[in-house]
């Protein structure tokens, strides 16, 4: 019997032990035993799929990966200790000295640091292209371009990149299309179904959903995942079995949680769009969003992030954050609890002012990760803080 991916995210689990447990067990072990020397030899010779060491594989981690592959319609996947280790592994396993990386300029601050500071040390060059001007992307492709990397929606500006367009470009020039799908989640957007080769997530965010554990995962084409696995097996960014167990259980409720996050976020966005303290506001499922039609085409809903620019810039941003009474001030997002952050001084602080301006990260930009509280309480807290400006 074939099951919907949402059902698979609930029902996939490691093989039941002789204890006949209903909830999946946690395999909290660093290594695995063999019955005899020949069985051990075969495992190390890759002649069997037996577990050897949890840096290589672990049943709890594999269960999480299998669920993610089901949700993303992926051939294979590999889980890592954090979202950034998944991003880094997707670069280092597939790029080499002399290769060129084409990057959409609206990306997470730590990803920017990896691309601009560390990849050049290995002889990997890069070119940024504008999220707002995809018609200019093709001209930036070089003979040695190997990969196109992008986020959609972007962090924190919520630009929406047309995945069909990006896939067509990648196919035309034989590029690996590597998509950070963190903001949308695998239940709201499936990049592989639009032609992407890899989909990367920080599982720390919406997938965990309660701000408890770190984790990352990359899923996609089997031959690409094999290279990422071999790189990670040797370099060691392994996901903890405990964290994998938590994340696997979290996937069982991801779909219903994201429906509530998105519903709350849309309500907040509609209510705030014309507030006099706000210069502009963006949410993918608002008709006023510049890429609204693209969002409707490739996303199930608008997700849980709302961003807006405050009149008054940096001082207004600080005053707004200091006036909040319920929303948390923290570096995370995708939590049950609503979170407010100021990207210019936190997640994107290492970018130069020129770089921040290029991706519309202005001094007064506020990012709201809308939680699962009653929406009137979320909205009331934001409005009372805005009214004090």
C-alpha positions in Angstrom: 0.0 0.0 0.0 1.4 3.4 -1.0 1.2 6.1 1.7 1.2 9.9 1.4 4.5 11.5 2.5 2.7 13.1 5.5 1.7 9.6 6.7 5.2 8.3 6.0 6.7 11.0 8.2 4.6 9.6 11.0 4.9 5.9 10.3 8.4 5.3 9.1 10.5 4.0 11.9 13.4 1.6 12.7 12.6 -2.1 12.7 10.7 -3.1 15.8 12.8 -4.9 18.4 11.8 -8.0 20.3 10.5 -5.7 23.0 7.6 -4.8 20.7 7.8 -1.1 21.4 5.3 1.2 19.7 7.3 4.4 19.8 10.6 4.1 18.0 13.6 3.3 20.3 16.7 5.6 20.7 20.0 4.0 19.6 22.3 6.0 21.9 25.6 4.2 21.1 28.9 5.2 19.5 29.6 1.8 17.9 28.0 -1.5 16.9 29.0 -5.1 17.5 29.5 -8.1 15.1 28.9 -11.8 15.6 32.2 -12.8 14.0 35.3 -11.5 12.3 34.0 -12.2 8.8 30.9 -10.1 9.4 33.1 -7.3 10.7 35.4 -7.5 7.7 32.4 -7.4 5.3 31.1 -4.3 6.9 34.4 -2.4 6.7 34.7 -3.5 3.1 31.3 -2.0 2.3 30.0 -5.4 1.3 27.1 -5.0 3.7 25.0 -2.2 5.1 25.7 -3.1 8.7 26.3 -0.2 11.1 29.9 0.2 12.3 30.2 3.5 14.0 27.8 6.4 14.6 30.0 8.9 12.8 29.2 6.8 9.7 25.6 5.7 10.3 23.1 5.1 13.1 19.5 3.7 13.1 18.1 6.7 14.8 19.8 9.1 12.4 18.7 6.9 9.4 15.1 7.0 10.5 15.2 10.8 10.5 16.8 10.8 7.0 14.3 8.3 5.6 11.4 10.5 6.8 13.0 13.6 5.2 13.5 11.7 1.9 9.9 10.7 1.9 8.7 14.3 2.5 11.1 15.7 -0.2 10.6 12.9 -2.7 14.4 12.4 -2.6 16.5 9.4 -3.6 18.8 9.7 -0.6 19.9 11.9 2.2 22.5 12.5 4.9 22.0 14.2 8.3 24.6 16.4 10.0 25.1 18.1 13.4 23.7 21.5 12.3 22.3 23.3 9.3 25.6 25.0 8.5 27.5 21.7 8.5 25.0 20.4 5.9 25.5 23.5 3.8 29.3 23.2 4.1 29.3 19.5 3.3 27.2 20.2 0.2 29.9 22.6 -1.0 33.1 20.8 0.0 32.0 17.3 -1.2 31.0 18.5 -4.7 33.3 21.5 -5.4 37.1 21.5 -5.9 39.8 24.0 -6.6 39.2 25.8 -9.8 35.4 25.5 -9.6 33.1 28.5 -9.6 30.0 28.8 -7.5 27.0 31.0 -8.6 25.1 32.3 -5.5 21.9 34.2 -5.1 23.0 37.1 -2.9 20.2 37.0 -0.4 21.5 34.3 2.0 22.1 33.5 5.6 25.0 35.4 7.2 27.0 32.3 8.1 26.6 30.9 4.6 27.9 34.2 3.3 31.0 33.8 5.6 31.7 30.3 4.4 31.4 31.3 0.7 33.5 34.5 0.9 36.1 33.6 3.6 36.6 29.9 3.5 35.8 28.6 0.0 38.5 30.8 -1.6 41.1 29.2 0.6 40.4 26.0 -1.4 40.6 27.7 -4.8 36.8 27.9 -5.2 35.6 31.2 -6.6 32.1 32.6 -6.4 29.8 35.3 -8.0 26.8 36.8 -6.3 23.7 37.5 -8.4 20.7 39.5 -7.3 17.5 37.8 -6.1 15.6 40.7 -7.6 17.2 40.4 -11.0 17.1 36.7 -12.1 17.3 37.9 -15.7 21.0 38.7 -15.0 21.9 35.3 -13.7 22.8 33.6 -17.0 25.4 36.2 -17.9 27.2 35.4 -14.6 27.7 31.8 -15.5 31.4 31.0 -16.3 32.9 28.0 -18.1 34.0 26.5 -14.7 30.7 27.2 -12.9 29.7 23.9 -11.1 26.9 24.8 -8.8 24.0 27.3 -8.4 23.1 27.9 -4.7 20.1 29.7 -3.4 17.6 30.1 -0.6 13.9 30.5 -1.1 12.3 32.1 0.7 15.4 34.0 1.5 16.7 34.8 5.0 15.6 37.3 6.2 14.2 39.4 3.3 11.7 36.7 2.1 12.5 37.0 -1.5 11.0 34.1 -3.5 13.2 32.6 -6.2 11.4 30.8 -9.1 12.6 27.2 -8.8 11.4 26.3 -12.3 13.5 29.2 -13.7 16.6 28.2 -11.6 16.2 24.5 -12.6 16.0 25.4 -16.3 19.2 27.5 -15.9 21.0 24.6 -14.1 19.9 22.1 -16.7 21.0 24.3 -19.6 24.5 24.7 -18.2 24.8 21.3 -16.4 25.0 22.9 -12.9 24.1 21.3 -9.6 21.1 23.2 -8.2 21.5 23.4 -4.4 18.5 24.9 -2.6 18.3 25.9 1.1 14.7 24.9 1.8 14.8 25.8 5.5 12.3 28.6 5.6 9.7 26.8 3.6 10.2 23.3 5.2 9.7 20.0 3.3 5.9 20.0 3.9 5.4 23.5 2.3 7.9 23.3 -0.7 9.6 20.5 -2.5 12.6 21.9 -4.5 13.5 18.5 -6.0 10.1 18.2 -7.7 10.9 21.5 -9.5 14.2 20.2 -10.7 16.7 20.9 -7.9 19.4 18.3 -7.3 19.8 19.0 -3.5 17.6 20.4 -0.8 19.3 21.5 2.4 17.8 22.2 5.8 18.7 23.5 9.2 16.6 21.0 11.2 17.2 23.2 14.2 14.4 25.5 13.0 10.9 24.5 12.0 11.7 20.8 11.8 12.5 20.6 15.6 10.0 23.3 16.2 10.6 23.8 19.9 14.1 25.2 20.1 15.6 22.1 21.7 18.3 20.6 19.5 20.6 21.3 16.6 20.6 19.4 13.4 21.0 19.6 9.6 20.1 17.4 6.6 20.7 17.4 2.9 18.6 15.2 0.5 18.6 14.8 -3.2 20.2 12.8 -6.0 21.7 9.5 -4.9 25.1 10.0 -6.6 25.5 13.5 -5.0 24.5 12.3 -1.5 27.1 9.5 -1.8 29.8 12.1 -2.2 28.4 14.2 0.7 28.3 11.0 2.9 31.9 10.0 2.1 33.1 13.6 2.8 31.2 13.7 6.1 32.1 10.2 7.1 35.8 11.3 7.1 35.4 14.8 8.4 32.9 14.1 11.2 29.9 16.4 11.2 27.7 13.5 12.4 24.2 14.2 13.8 23.9 13.0 17.4 21.5 9.9 17.7 19.6 11.7 20.5 19.1 14.8 18.4 18.0 12.6 15.4 15.5 10.8 17.6 14.0 14.2 18.7 13.9 15.5 15.1 12.3 12.3 13.8 9.5 12.6 16.4 9.2 16.3 15.5 8.5 15.4 11.9 5.4 13.6 13.0 3.7 16.9 13.7 5.5 19.2 11.2 2.6 19.4 8.8 0.0 20.4 11.4 2.4 22.8 13.1 3.3 24.6 9.8 -0.4 25.0 9.0 -0.8 26.9 12.3 2.4 28.9 11.9 1.3 30.0 8.5 -2.2 30.8 9.5 -0.9 32.9 12.4 1.7 34.6 10.2 -0.8 35.5 7.5 -3.1 37.0 10.1 -0.3 39.1 11.6 0.9 40.2 8.1 -2.5 41.4 7.0 -3.1 43.3 10.3 0.3 45.0 10.2 0.6 45.8 6.5 -0.7 49.3 6.8 0.5 50.2 10.3 1.8 53.8 10.3 5.1 52.8 12.0 6.0 50.5 9.1 7.6 51.5 5.8 7.0 48.1 4.1 6.0 44.6 5.1 6.7 41.3 3.3 5.0 37.9 3.6 5.0 35.4 0.7 1.2 34.9 0.6 0.3 38.5 0.7 -0.8 39.8 -2.8 1.5 42.8 -2.2 4.6 40.6 -2.2 6.6 41.1 -5.4 6.8 37.4 -6.1 3.4 36.5 -4.8 2.5 34.5 -7.9 5.7 32.5 -7.7 5.1 31.7 -4.0 1.6 30.5 -4.8 3.0 28.2 -7.5 5.7 26.5 -5.5 4.7 26.8 -1.8 1.8 25.1 0.0 1.4 28.2 2.2 3.4 31.3 3.1 5.4 29.9 6.0 5.9 31.3 9.5 8.1 34.3 8.9 7.0 38.0 8.5 9.5 40.8 8.0 9.0 44.6 7.9 11.0 47.8 7.9 10.4 50.3 10.7 10.3 54.0 10.1 13.1 55.5 12.1 15.8 52.9 11.3 18.2 51.4 13.9 16.9 53.4 16.8 13.3 52.4 16.1 14.4 48.8 15.7 16.0 48.8 19.2 13.0 50.6 20.7 10.6 48.1 19.2 12.5 45.1 20.5 12.8 46.7 24.0 9.1 47.3 24.1 8.0 43.7 23.4 6.4 42.0 26.4 5.8 38.4 25.2 7.9 37.7 22.0 11.3 36.2 22.7 14.5 38.0 21.7 16.7 35.1 20.5 18.9 34.1 17.5 16.7 31.1 16.6 13.5 30.9 14.5 10.8 28.2 13.8 9.9 27.8 17.5 6.5 27.3 19.1 7.2 30.6 20.8 7.1 33.8 18.6 10.5 35.4 18.2 11.6 38.9 17.1 15.1 39.6 15.8 17.0 42.4 14.2 19.1 40.9 11.3 21.4 43.9 10.8 22.9 43.5 14.3 22.7 39.7 14.7 22.4 37.1 11.8 23.9 39.4 9.2 26.2 41.5 11.4 29.3 40.2 9.6 28.2 41.6 6.3 29.4 45.0 5.4 26.8 47.8 5.2 27.1 47.7 1.4 26.5 44.0 1.4 23.5 44.3 3.7 22.0 47.1 1.6 22.4 44.9 -1.5 20.1 42.3 0.0 17.7 44.8 1.5 18.8 44.3 5.1 18.2 47.8 6.3 18.9 49.2 9.8 15.2 49.0 10.7 14.4 45.6 9.4 12.6 43.3 11.8 12.1 39.6 11.4 9.2 37.9 13.2 9.1 34.2 13.5 5.4 33.7 14.3 4.8 30.9 16.8 1.9 28.8 17.9 0.5 31.1 20.6 -3.0 32.4 20.1 -2.7 34.8 17.3 -4.4 37.7 19.1 -1.7 37.6 21.8 1.1 37.6 19.2 -0.5 40.5 17.3 -1.3 42.5 20.5 2.3 42.4 21.6 3.6 43.5 18.3 1.1 46.3 18.0 1.6 47.7 21.4 5.4 47.8 20.8 4.8 49.5 17.4 2.4 52.1 18.9 5.2 53.2 21.3 7.5 54.3 18.4 
